[in-house]
Amino acid sequence: MSESAAPEHDSCQVSPSADSLRLVLPPLVVAALAMIGSLWLSVGMGLKACPLCLYQRTFVMGVVAVLGIGVLTGPGHRKVLNLLALPFAVAGFGVAAFHVFLEVTGKLECPGGVMAIGTAPQQSLAVQTVVLILVSVGVARSSHACLPSSVVAGLMGLLLAGSAVISAPPMPPVPTRAYEQPLDMCRPPFSPQ
């Protein structure tokens, strides 16, 4: 073996593959639908996004941007697109899970989602879960997936989620009397004494 010969298999090496597009399109389509649904809540239904909703929307937009632009760059980069989208998918899932936790524990009340199937945060958690699963499958099925890079991407996503939750502006205080306006954004619920 000559000194200039490359090793036969490098676990982090990227090479184009015909089926790499099949690993990218499903999470791209689901993330794009999530983005459209999120925007519909604000533009079509007139709801106001709370800070946690905005973070979830931003992270799903990050997945759409990475995968969408990546698809346009050609097949040579498609093997790493899910890995690049993984931090955004983890972060979106993490913030959505925290948001639903606040709702389930009675710290927030949130408006209904698209077609009144659950609340907006519950719908976000459902779709963020699907995006995370599809992106993770894309990372795992990539024939050149690199475990250390995947772990770092996942940890980076957790860091993004934690940073978003910690830095979110505080919600308004619990009201002392019933709300007069209809539920059009996530807010602390009124509970009569």
SULVENUR-V885425 format. One record per backbone hydrogen bond with DSSP energy under -1.0 kcal/mol. NH is the residue of the N-H (numbers start at 1). CO is the residue of the C=O. If there is no record, write none. Layout:
# SULVENUR-V885425
NH,CO ; NH,CO
This chain:
# SULVENUR-V885425
5,2 ; 13,10 ; 20,17 ; 25,21 ; 28,24 ; 29,25 ; 30,26 ; 31,27 ; 32,28 ; 33,29 ; 34,30 ; 35,31 ; 36,32 ; 37,33 ; 38,34 ; 39,35 ; 40,36 ; 41,37 ; 42,38 ; 43,39 ; 44,40 ; 45,40 ; 47,41 ; 48,184 ; 54,50 ; 55,51 ; 56,52 ; 57,53 ; 58,54 ; 59,55 ; 60,56 ; 61,57 ; 62,58 ; 63,59 ; 64,60 ; 65,61 ; 66,62 ; 67,63 ; 68,64 ; 69,65 ; 70,66 ; 71,67 ; 72,68 ; 74,71 ; 77,74 ; 80,77 ; 84,80 ; 85,81 ; 86,82 ; 89,85 ; 90,86 ; 91,87 ; 92,88 ; 93,89 ; 94,90 ; 95,91 ; 96,92 ; 97,93 ; 98,94 ; 99,95 ; 100,96 ; 101,97 ; 102,98 ; 103,99 ; 104,100 ; 105,101 ; 106,103 ; 107,102 ; 108,102 ; 109,187 ; 113,118 ; 116,113 ; 117,114 ; 118,116 ; 120,111 ; 123,119 ; 124,120 ; 125,121 ; 126,122 ; 127,123 ; 128,124 ; 129,125 ; 130,126 ; 131,127 ; 132,128 ; 133,129 ; 134,130 ; 135,131 ; 136,132 ; 137,133 ; 138,134 ; 139,135 ; 140,136 ; 141,137 ; 145,142 ; 150,146 ; 151,147 ; 152,148 ; 153,149 ; 154,150 ; 155,151 ; 156,152 ; 157,153 ; 158,154 ; 159,155 ; 160,156 ; 161,157 ; 162,158 ; 163,159 ; 164,160 ; 165,161 ; 166,162 ; 167,163 ; 187,109
